[in-house]
């Protein structure tokens, strides 16, 4: 999956582009971010293909990052119906993430 390269307005639109939207926020020189990124992409592709995943670097969208209180990396934000529902920072437990996303999907049906 490629890095998001759209405008800040397109990034805002992606928040409500699907019932559940995920944002993986990284920085350019973050080794943890770079090693976790392919795992995040694979996780969503295999387990939650209906969740729209956007991957971007916080330094390229500083206003959006500040508005959403992104001050570290990596961060995974999950939005449901355009509102932040979950936030995972630094270390991400995939079993916990899967459990919470399953529950969120159940609630939204």
Secondary structure, 3 states (H helix, E strand, C coil): CCCCCCCHHHHHHHHCCCCEEEEEEECCCCHHHHHHHHHHHHHHHHHCCCCEEEEEEHHHCHHHHHHCCCCCCCEEEEEECCEEEEEEECCCCHHHHHHHHHHHHHHHC
